[in-house]
Amino acid sequence: MSQQPDKTPLTEEELERKKKKEEKAKEKEQKKLKALEKAAKFKAQQGSNNAPKKSAKKNAKREADDENPEDFADPETPLGEKKKLSNQMAKQYSPAAVEKSWYAWWEKSGFFRADANSSKPPFVIVLPPPNVTGALHIGHALTSALQDTIIRWRRMSGYNALWVPGTDHAGIATQVVVEKKLMRERGLTRHDVGREEFVNEVWKWKTEYGGTILRQQRRMGASLDWSRECFTMDEKRSKAVTEAFNRLYEEGLIYRDLRLVNWDCVLRTAISDIEVDYKDIKERTLLKVPGYEKPVEFGVLTSFAYPLEGELGEIVVATTRVETMLGDTAIAIHPEDKRYSHLHGKFAIHPFNGRKLPIICDAILVDPSFGTGAVKITPAHDPNDFEVGKRHNLEFISIFTDEGKINSNGGAEFAGMPRFKAREAVIAALQKKNLYRGAQNNEMRLGLCSRSNDVVEPMIKPQWYVNCSSMAKQALDAALDEENRKLEFIPKQYTAEWKRWLENIRDWCISRQLWWGHRIPAWYVTLEDDEMKELGAYNDHWIVARNEEQALAEAKKNFSGKKFEISQDPDVLDTWFSSGLFPLSVLGWPDDTDDLKTFYPTSVLETGHDILFFWVARMVMLGIKLGGDVPFSKVYLHPMIRDAHGRKMSKSLGNVIDPLEVINGISLEGLHKRLEEGNLDPNELTKAKEGQVKDFPNGIAECGADALRFALVLYTAQSDKINLDVQRVVGYRQWCNKLWNAVRFAMSKLPDDYAPPPTIVLEKMPFSCRWILSVLSKAISKTVLSLNTYEFSDAATALYSWWQYQFCDIFIEAIKPYFVGDNPAFSSERNFARDALWVCLENGLRLLHPFMPFVTEELWQRLPGVKSHTRKESIVICEYPSPVESWTNERVEYEMDLVESTVRSLRSLRAELLAKQKNERFFFFKFCFRYSKKLTSDCLDISDSICLSFSYKSSDQ
């Protein structure tokens, strides 16, 4: 018996490759037999002598008919498992097919998880927490695209990369949504059900709908560490808020005071400046106001007279809010205005209540050249008047209830009237007393609540405040201290805005009269012998504590021997307070966690420049004060997105772009339906639909997440505004098809058992191969440099240029002749071309991956030999390419530039001649540059010469 030689057992990967190769060969054989049978049958039917000559197109069609469609369709992949790919690459790129299944596998495999105990250097980004009420809008998509590009690049570059997801409880927005739901479904207000039940309803709503926007982030491909997902009102974040309030109070930085605030009469709460939208009004305008059946008039300056004491005549004043005269406590004039010099120290008489109004001199407020030069002063309802009231020690008379009705201070004649109905009543009463002096158009800015659309009313209210002076100076120094700068803004222009904001900072009102939010950790002590029993009547009866038990103990200590009751402040904290703590709280502060030790301070904050002060500044102030350091060292502020015409996106214009509609595609009818499901009035709806017909006549084509991400990143070159044209996104979806076809071409040239070369032997490679590797190294260098400097558009442009103009347009075309037939003379060139092709694709896909995660993963997985070469399961965890110095060859690049410029010149000449002389016969030219010292053999690809040829033929040839 003959002895069989020993065989080394095949590895699992080699067995799999062998199995696939055998299956593929079997399929090809079956297709060949089937094709032969069809051809024979067809020939018998047509007759051998009379059968026409088949065109190449018909042959191709017949071959296509022989193909099994199932070979091109991906098998169904169970959720969370690695995507099962089709046997054959589809002939066209389909975003829906390519972007399916990958994300669930990435997440389940733990590719996005950071390790607090890792020895790798940390790189941390905190996702700006979107409102729990929200759905993904185009601004979120830009944030997601940029931050994911950064974090994927850093993860591939060897960092312990952490991107923390979370959502904001969005006090006002969430309360409004649930209040509307309660009214719609049960016909009840929150006051009908009570605070406890209402808060329970909000938690139910949050559980059911609150995760929508985070699920949409997954659709964008955002590689967030979901194991660290948090919510600003979960237990750990609530603990951080309570601790921060107490520490700041103990340092004397939080206090309670009676001041002017932006008041929403519909929501019955103070609102922050960022929640106020301003509408510019040029002239008399009628606007709808919540709670009023008829439109309300704005843009009118009403003049009326105050009678002077002692029969000195009258003094005329003018106002756009005549109803506030019910709370007037003075009239201001300029001290140098000679018209009123005889009135210094005199009084006017209020016509409805007889109150004496002092005539005061104030050079700061009054402009003697404007109007009558006399200004009515309502300290309790106007920001400027409030300051005048403090300067002159005036009486502050509040005339509105929380609901925006006239209270008893406004007089019995007007009490109970809604403020804008009182406006009409006051004018009528002034006319009756012959004090009305007319009205005229007046340009003004009207503040509207972004949540309720109510007209904001300045109201004087007791609120909790943070003294920001010292913290603002620390935040300012962090960015401006030349010797110890800890904070950098990108673009640099925002440093000046940072300086302007912080040098003029005012104390921060942090209390809100809502039910949904972090309850203020302060308890009011009502003593048995207090004359006034109202909550907050005595400012020294407040106790700030971490819980009710601690508050009770402190009350017993402070009011020893007295009988009392304590009750917690019903107000909640401004949402920005908990958001300002986010970089600390998401990492476990105030506990000394491993995450806090490893990942704080974070690395970079990426957000919109519109919240530089409202969020960024507060994070920096609180981070330095409570965390001991700036919360991040760099702040990248992205542009604001407008429509293609540069207009702000608005539902009433119909130009709002939903990222998911760009990703999945939507018909014009679908866009119209979305508008109809909103709350636009009929006129606005008609206008919005017209806008959609104009901008999206055929709807929005399916683009996919990769194309949308890439377009948004490229758009960041547009300074502080992005004019987004959806057709540009469509263009990048078509570019994805170009990438797809490039890999399809490579797959047809690379055998299934192809093994990448362990090293690249440049000296033996053809000219085109050395050139493509040289420019690839440069593209890598440019991309990495641009990412390091946060020039995202430059990085994306470098990638696009290499893939499009160098790899696809030149290199692939240059190597195609090597693969025509099986000429043994080109055997060496073919092998080198295969190696260069594989190296370019593998490096190019890794280079592109942070920008386009889905298509790069799918194409990378299809490349033969990648797993044995990289020993990685996914492109997500592969190393990011680095420039290879040995690949750089300036001479080769120069000579290829010479070839390119020559070809361009010839094409230009051909186009010019053809344009002038149509339908004429032209000569054929061929120029051959033989081997010489001037143009070396480095330029020779296929033979020992470069042949630049072109021909012109008449149309009848």
Backbone hydrogen bonds, N-H to C=O, Kabsch-Sander energy under -0.5 kcal/mol:
donor,donor_aa,acceptor,acceptor_aa,energy
15,L,11,T,-2.6
16,E,12,E,-2.1
17,R,13,E,-2.4
18,K,14,E,-2.5
19,K,15,L,-2.4
20,K,16,E,-2.4
21,K,17,R,-2.3
22,E,18,K,-2.3
23,E,19,K,-2.4
24,K,20,K,-2.5
25,A,21,K,-2.4
26,K,22,E,-2.2
27,E,23,E,-2.3
28,K,24,K,-2.5
29,E,25,A,-2.1
30,Q,26,K,-2.2
31,K,27,E,-2.3
32,K,28,K,-2.3
33,L,29,E,-2.3
34,K,30,Q,-2.2
35,A,31,K,-2.4
36,L,32,K,-2.4
37,E,33,L,-2.2
38,K,34,K,-2.0
39,A,35,A,-2.5
40,A,36,L,-2.4
41,K,37,E,-2.2
42,F,38,K,-2.6
43,K,39,A,-2.4
44,A,40,A,-2.1
45,Q,41,K,-1.8
46,Q,42,F,-2.0
47,G,43,K,-2.0
51,A,47,G,-1.1
59,N,55,S,-2.1
60,A,56,A,-2.3
61,K,57,K,-2.1
62,R,58,K,-2.6
63,E,59,N,-2.4
64,A,60,A,-2.3
65,D,61,K,-2.1
66,D,62,R,-1.2
67,E,63,E,-0.7
67,E,64,A,-1.0
71,D,68,N,-2.0
72,F,69,P,-1.5
73,A,70,E,-0.9
81,E,78,P,-2.1
85,L,83,K,-0.6
88,Q,71,D,-3.1
98,V,94,S,-2.7
99,E,95,P,-2.8
100,K,97,A,-0.8
102,W,100,K,-0.6
105,W,101,S,-1.3
106,W,102,W,-2.6
107,E,103,Y,-2.8
108,K,104,A,-2.3
109,S,105,W,-2.4
110,G,106,W,-0.5
110,G,107,E,-1.2
111,F,106,W,-1.7
113,R,110,G,-1.2
116,A,114,A,-0.5
118,S,115,D,-1.8
123,F,160,N,-1.7
125,I,162,L,-2.5
127,L,125,I,-0.5
127,L,164,V,-2.4
132,V,168,D,-2.5
134,G,131,N,-1.6
138,I,657,I,-0.7
141,A,137,H,-2.0
142,L,138,I,-1.8
143,T,139,G,-2.2
144,S,140,H,-3.0
145,A,141,A,-2.6
146,L,142,L,-2.4
147,Q,143,T,-2.7
148,D,144,S,-2.4
149,T,145,A,-1.7
150,I,146,L,-2.2
151,I,147,Q,-2.7
152,R,148,D,-2.6
153,W,149,T,-1.9
154,R,150,I,-2.5
155,R,151,I,-2.4
156,M,152,R,-2.4
157,S,153,W,-1.1
158,G,155,R,-1.1
159,Y,154,R,-2.2
160,N,121,P,-2.8
161,A,159,Y,-1.7
162,L,123,F,-2.9
164,V,125,I,-2.2
167,T,230,C,-1.6
168,D,130,P,-2.6
174,T,170,A,-3.1
175,Q,171,G,-2.1
176,V,172,I,-2.6
177,V,173,A,-2.0
178,V,174,T,-2.4
179,E,175,Q,-2.5
180,K,176,V,-2.3
181,K,177,V,-1.9
182,L,178,V,-2.6
183,M,179,E,-2.2
184,R,180,K,-2.7
185,E,181,K,-2.6
186,R,182,L,-2.3
187,G,182,L,-0.6
187,G,183,M,-1.0
188,L,182,L,-1.1
193,V,189,T,-1.3
194,G,190,R,-1.8
198,F,194,G,-2.2
199,V,195,R,-2.8
200,N,196,E,-1.8
201,E,197,E,-2.1
202,V,198,F,-2.0
203,W,199,V,-2.1
204,K,200,N,-2.1
205,W,201,E,-2.2
206,K,202,V,-2.7
207,T,203,W,-2.4
208,E,204,K,-2.0
209,Y,205,W,-3.1
210,G,205,W,-0.6
210,G,206,K,-1.9
212,T,209,Y,-1.7
213,I,134,G,-0.5
215,R,211,G,-2.0
216,Q,212,T,-1.9
217,Q,213,I,-1.4
218,R,214,L,-1.3
219,R,215,R,-1.3
220,M,216,Q,-1.2
221,G,218,R,-1.4
222,A,217,Q,-2.1
224,L,222,A,-1.7
225,D,163,W,-2.9
226,W,224,L,-1.4
228,R,225,D,-1.9
229,E,226,W,-1.4
230,C,165,P,-1.3
232,T,167,T,-2.0
234,D,231,F,-2.5
238,S,234,D,-2.5
239,K,235,E,-1.9
240,A,236,K,-1.7
241,V,237,R,-2.0
242,T,238,S,-2.2
243,E,239,K,-2.2
244,A,240,A,-2.5
245,F,241,V,-2.4
246,N,242,T,-2.1
247,R,243,E,-2.6
248,L,244,A,-2.4
249,Y,245,F,-2.2
250,E,246,N,-2.6
251,E,247,R,-1.4
252,G,249,Y,-1.7
253,L,248,L,-2.8
254,I,248,L,-0.8
255,Y,465,Y,-2.2
257,D,463,Q,-2.7
259,R,257,D,-0.7
259,R,461,K,-2.2
261,V,459,M,-2.9
262,N,271,I,-0.6
263,W,261,V,-0.7
263,W,457,E,-1.7
264,D,269,T,-2.6
265,C,263,W,-0.6
268,R,264,D,-1.9
269,T,264,D,-1.2
271,I,262,N,-2.4
275,E,272,S,-1.2
276,V,273,D,-1.7
277,D,275,E,-0.6
277,D,448,L,-3.4
279,K,446,L,-2.6
280,D,278,Y,-0.5
281,I,279,K,-0.5
281,I,444,M,-3.3
285,T,298,F,-2.9
287,L,285,T,-0.5
287,L,296,V,-2.7
292,Y,289,V,-2.0
296,V,287,L,-3.4
298,F,285,T,-2.9
301,L,440,Q,-3.2
302,T,300,V,-0.7
302,T,319,T,-3.0
303,S,438,G,-3.0
304,F,317,V,-2.3
305,A,435,L,-2.3
306,Y,315,I,-2.7
308,L,313,G,-3.0
309,E,347,F,-3.0
311,E,308,L,-0.8
315,I,306,Y,-2.2
317,V,304,F,-2.6
318,A,374,A,-0.5
319,T,302,T,-2.2
324,T,321,R,-1.9
325,M,322,V,-1.7
326,L,323,E,-1.4
327,G,324,T,-2.3
328,D,325,M,-1.4
329,T,377,I,-2.5
330,A,377,I,-0.9
331,I,358,P,-2.3
332,A,375,V,-3.2
333,I,360,I,-2.6
334,H,373,G,-0.5
337,D,334,H,-1.9
338,K,336,E,-0.9
340,Y,337,D,-1.4
341,S,338,K,-0.8
343,L,340,Y,-2.1
344,H,341,S,-1.0
345,G,359,I,-1.0
346,K,343,L,-2.6
348,A,357,L,-2.9
349,I,307,P,-3.0
350,H,355,R,-2.8
354,G,350,H,-1.8
357,L,348,A,-3.2
359,I,346,K,-2.7
360,I,331,I,-2.7
360,I,358,P,-0.8
362,D,333,I,-2.5
362,D,360,I,-0.5
366,V,362,D,-1.7
370,F,367,D,-1.9
371,G,369,S,-0.5
373,G,370,F,-1.6
375,V,332,A,-2.6
377,I,330,A,-2.4
378,T,376,K,-0.5
381,H,378,T,-2.1
386,F,382,D,-2.4
387,E,383,P,-1.5
388,V,384,N,-1.9
389,G,385,D,-3.0
390,K,386,F,-1.8
391,R,387,E,-2.3
392,H,388,V,-2.3
393,N,389,G,-0.6
394,L,389,G,-2.3
397,I,395,E,-0.7
398,S,396,F,-0.6
401,T,405,K,-2.9
404,G,401,T,-1.7
406,I,417,M,-2.7
407,N,399,I,-2.7
410,G,407,N,-1.8
411,G,408,S,-1.5
414,F,411,G,-1.3
415,A,411,G,-1.9
416,G,406,I,-3.1
417,M,414,F,-2.1
419,R,404,G,-2.5
421,K,418,P,-1.0
422,A,418,P,-2.6
423,R,419,R,-1.2
424,E,420,F,-0.9
425,A,421,K,-2.0
426,V,422,A,-2.9
427,I,423,R,-1.9
428,A,424,E,-2.2
429,A,425,A,-2.3
430,L,426,V,-2.6
431,Q,427,I,-2.4
432,K,428,A,-2.0
433,K,429,A,-1.4
434,N,431,Q,-1.4
435,L,430,L,-3.0
436,Y,430,L,-0.8
437,R,303,S,-2.8
440,Q,301,L,-1.6
442,N,299,G,-2.5
444,M,281,I,-2.6
446,L,279,K,-2.8
447,G,445,R,-0.5
448,L,277,D,-3.4
449,C,454,D,-2.8
450,S,275,E,-3.0
453,N,449,C,-2.2
456,V,447,G,-2.4
457,E,263,W,-2.7
459,M,261,V,-2.2
460,I,380,A,-0.6
461,K,259,R,-3.0
461,K,459,M,-0.6
463,Q,257,D,-3.0
465,Y,255,Y,-3.4
466,V,508,W,-2.1
467,N,253,L,-3.5
467,N,465,Y,-0.5
468,C,466,V,-0.8
472,A,468,C,-3.0
473,K,469,S,-1.7
474,Q,470,S,-1.7
475,A,471,M,-2.2
476,L,472,A,-2.4
477,D,473,K,-2.6
478,A,474,Q,-1.9
479,A,475,A,-0.8
479,A,476,L,-0.8
480,L,476,L,-1.8
481,D,477,D,-2.6
482,E,480,L,-0.7
486,K,478,A,-2.4
487,L,478,A,-2.0
488,E,633,S,-1.9
490,I,635,V,-3.0
494,Y,491,P,-1.5
495,T,492,K,-2.2
496,A,493,Q,-0.7
497,E,493,Q,-0.7
498,W,494,Y,-2.3
499,K,495,T,-2.2
500,R,496,A,-2.3
501,W,497,E,-2.6
502,L,498,W,-2.3
503,E,499,K,-2.1
504,N,500,R,-0.9
504,N,501,W,-0.6
505,I,502,L,-0.9
508,W,466,V,-2.1
509,C,507,D,-0.6
510,I,464,W,-2.5
510,I,508,W,-0.6
511,S,464,W,-0.8
512,R,572,V,-3.0
514,L,512,R,-1.5
517,G,515,W,-0.7
519,R,517,G,-0.7
520,I,571,D,-2.2
522,A,520,I,-2.5
523,W,543,I,-3.2
524,Y,567,S,-3.2
525,V,541,H,-2.2
526,T,524,Y,-0.6
526,T,565,E,-3.0
527,L,525,V,-0.7
528,E,563,K,-2.5
530,D,527,L,-1.5
533,K,531,E,-0.5
537,A,534,E,-2.0
539,N,537,A,-0.6
541,H,538,Y,-1.8
542,W,539,N,-0.8
543,I,523,W,-2.5
545,A,521,P,-1.7
551,A,547,N,-2.1
552,L,548,E,-2.6
553,A,549,E,-2.0
554,E,550,Q,-2.1
555,A,551,A,-2.3
556,K,552,L,-2.2
557,K,553,A,-1.4
558,N,554,E,-2.6
559,F,555,A,-2.9
560,S,557,K,-0.7
562,K,559,F,-1.9
565,E,526,T,-1.9
567,S,524,Y,-1.6
569,D,522,A,-2.9
572,V,512,R,-2.8
573,L,518,H,-2.3
574,D,510,I,-3.0
577,F,574,D,-2.0
578,S,574,D,-0.8
579,S,575,T,-2.0
580,G,576,W,-2.2
581,L,577,F,-0.7
581,L,578,S,-0.6
582,F,579,S,-1.4
584,L,581,L,-1.3
585,S,581,L,-3.1
586,V,582,F,-2.5
587,L,584,L,-1.0
588,G,585,S,-1.5
589,W,584,L,-1.8
591,D,588,G,-1.8
593,T,591,D,-1.8
596,L,587,L,-0.7
597,K,593,T,-2.0
598,T,594,D,-2.4
599,F,595,D,-3.2
600,Y,596,L,-1.3
602,T,631,P,-2.2
603,S,124,V,-2.0
604,V,124,V,-1.4
605,L,634,K,-2.5
607,T,636,Y,-2.2
609,H,638,H,-1.2
611,I,608,G,-1.4
612,L,609,H,-1.2
615,W,611,I,-1.9
616,V,611,I,-1.9
617,A,612,L,-1.9
618,R,613,F,-0.8
619,M,615,W,-2.4
620,V,616,V,-2.3
621,M,617,A,-2.6
622,L,618,R,-2.5
623,G,619,M,-2.6
624,I,620,V,-2.3
625,K,621,M,-2.2
626,L,622,L,-2.9
627,G,622,L,-0.6
627,G,623,G,-1.7
628,G,624,I,-0.8
629,D,623,G,-1.3
633,S,603,S,-0.9
634,K,603,S,-0.9
635,V,488,E,-2.6
636,Y,605,L,-3.2
637,L,490,I,-2.9
637,L,635,V,-0.6
638,H,607,T,-2.4
638,H,636,Y,-0.7
640,M,720,D,-2.3
642,R,722,I,-4.2
643,D,647,R,-2.5
644,A,724,L,-0.5
646,G,643,D,-2.2
649,M,641,I,-0.5
653,L,650,S,-0.8
654,G,650,S,-0.9
654,G,651,K,-0.6
655,N,650,S,-1.3
658,D,656,V,-0.6
661,E,658,D,-1.1
662,V,658,D,-1.3
663,I,659,P,-2.5
664,N,660,L,-2.7
665,G,661,E,-1.4
666,I,700,I,-2.5
671,L,667,S,-2.0
672,H,668,L,-2.4
673,K,669,E,-2.3
674,R,670,G,-1.9
675,L,671,L,-1.6
676,E,672,H,-2.3
677,E,673,K,-1.6
678,G,675,L,-1.5
685,L,681,D,-2.8
686,T,682,P,-2.2
687,K,683,N,-2.0
688,A,684,E,-2.8
689,K,685,L,-2.4
690,E,686,T,-2.0
691,G,687,K,-2.0
692,Q,688,A,-2.0
693,V,689,K,-2.4
694,K,690,E,-2.0
695,D,691,G,-2.4
696,F,692,Q,-3.3
698,N,699,G,-0.5
699,G,696,F,-2.1
700,I,666,I,-3.2
703,C,662,V,-2.0
704,G,662,V,-0.6
704,G,663,I,-1.4
707,A,703,C,-0.5
708,L,704,G,-1.6
709,R,705,A,-2.9
710,F,706,D,-2.5
711,A,707,A,-2.3
712,L,708,L,-2.4
713,V,709,R,-2.4
714,L,710,F,-2.1
715,Y,711,A,-1.7
716,T,712,L,-0.6
716,T,713,V,-1.2
717,A,714,L,-1.1
718,Q,715,Y,-2.4
719,S,717,A,-1.9
721,K,718,Q,-1.4
722,I,640,M,-3.1
723,N,721,K,-0.5
724,L,642,R,-2.3
724,L,722,I,-1.1
725,D,723,N,-0.5
726,V,724,L,-0.6
728,R,725,D,-1.5
729,V,725,D,-0.9
730,V,726,V,-2.1
731,G,727,Q,-1.7
732,Y,728,R,-1.4
733,R,729,V,-1.5
734,Q,730,V,-1.8
735,W,731,G,-1.4
736,C,732,Y,-1.6
737,N,733,R,-1.1
738,K,734,Q,-1.2
739,L,735,W,-2.0
740,W,736,C,-2.4
741,N,737,N,-2.5
742,A,738,K,-1.9
743,V,739,L,-2.1
744,R,740,W,-2.1
745,F,741,N,-2.4
746,A,742,A,-2.0
747,M,743,V,-2.9
748,S,744,R,-1.5
749,K,745,F,-0.7
749,K,746,A,-1.1
750,L,746,A,-1.9
754,Y,751,P,-1.9
761,V,759,T,-0.6
762,L,760,I,-1.2
764,K,761,V,-0.8
765,M,761,V,-0.5
765,M,762,L,-1.3
767,F,940,L,-0.6
770,R,766,P,-2.1
771,W,767,F,-2.4
772,I,768,S,-2.3
773,L,769,C,-1.8
774,S,770,R,-1.7
775,V,771,W,-2.5
776,L,772,I,-1.7
777,S,773,L,-2.1
778,K,774,S,-1.7
779,A,775,V,-2.2
780,I,776,L,-2.5
781,S,777,S,-2.3
782,K,778,K,-2.7
783,T,779,A,-2.5
784,V,780,I,-2.6
785,L,781,S,-2.3
786,S,782,K,-2.3
787,L,783,T,-2.4
788,N,784,V,-2.3
789,T,785,L,-1.4
790,Y,787,L,-1.2
791,E,786,S,-3.0
792,F,790,Y,-1.1
795,A,791,E,-2.0
796,A,792,F,-2.5
797,T,793,S,-2.4
798,A,794,D,-2.3
799,L,795,A,-2.0
800,Y,796,A,-2.7
801,S,797,T,-2.7
802,W,798,A,-1.9
803,W,799,L,-2.5
804,Q,800,Y,-3.1
805,Y,801,S,-1.7
806,Q,801,S,-1.0
806,Q,802,W,-1.0
807,F,802,W,-3.1
808,C,803,W,-2.4
809,D,804,Q,-1.7
811,F,806,Q,-2.6
812,I,807,F,-2.4
814,A,810,I,-2.6
815,I,811,F,-2.0
816,K,812,I,-1.0
818,Y,815,I,-1.2
819,F,815,I,-0.6
819,F,816,K,-1.6
820,V,817,P,-1.2
821,G,819,F,-0.6
823,N,820,V,-0.6
826,F,823,N,-1.8
827,S,824,P,-1.4
830,R,826,F,-2.9
831,N,827,S,-2.0
832,F,828,S,-2.4
833,A,829,E,-2.9
834,R,830,R,-2.5
835,D,831,N,-2.2
836,A,832,F,-2.7
837,L,833,A,-2.7
838,W,834,R,-2.7
839,V,835,D,-2.6
840,C,836,A,-2.5
841,L,837,L,-2.4
842,E,838,W,-2.8
843,N,839,V,-2.4
844,G,840,C,-3.0
845,L,841,L,-2.5
846,R,842,E,-1.6
847,L,843,N,-2.5
848,L,844,G,-1.7
849,H,845,L,-1.5
851,F,848,L,-1.5
852,M,848,L,-2.1
856,T,852,M,-1.3
857,E,853,P,-1.5
858,E,854,F,-2.3
859,L,855,V,-2.3
860,W,856,T,-2.4
861,Q,857,E,-2.5
862,R,858,E,-1.0
863,L,859,L,-0.8
863,L,860,W,-0.8
866,V,863,L,-1.0
869,H,865,G,-1.6
870,T,866,V,-3.2
871,R,867,K,-2.2
877,I,874,S,-0.8
878,C,875,I,-1.2
880,Y,156,M,-2.2
885,E,883,P,-0.7
887,W,884,V,-1.5
888,T,884,V,-0.8
888,T,885,E,-0.9
893,E,889,N,-2.0
894,Y,890,E,-2.6
895,E,891,R,-2.4
896,M,892,V,-2.3
897,D,893,E,-2.3
898,L,894,Y,-1.8
899,V,895,E,-2.0
900,E,896,M,-2.9
901,S,897,D,-2.7
902,T,898,L,-1.9
903,V,899,V,-2.4
904,R,900,E,-2.6
905,S,901,S,-2.0
906,L,902,T,-2.3
907,R,903,V,-2.6
908,S,904,R,-2.4
909,L,905,S,-2.5
910,R,906,L,-2.7
911,A,907,R,-2.5
912,E,908,S,-2.2
913,L,909,L,-2.6
914,L,910,R,-2.7
915,A,911,A,-1.7
916,K,912,E,-1.4
917,Q,913,L,-2.7
918,K,916,K,-0.5
920,E,917,Q,-0.7
922,F,952,Y,-0.7
925,F,950,F,-1.7
927,F,948,L,-1.5
928,C,926,K,-0.5
929,F,946,I,-1.4
930,R,928,C,-0.8
932,S,935,L,-1.3
936,T,934,K,-0.6
939,C,936,T,-1.8
940,L,937,S,-1.6
941,D,939,C,-0.6
946,I,929,F,-0.9
947,C,945,S,-0.6
948,L,927,F,-1.7
948,L,946,I,-0.7
949,S,947,C,-0.7
950,F,925,F,-1.2
952,Y,923,F,-0.8
957,Q,954,S,-1.7
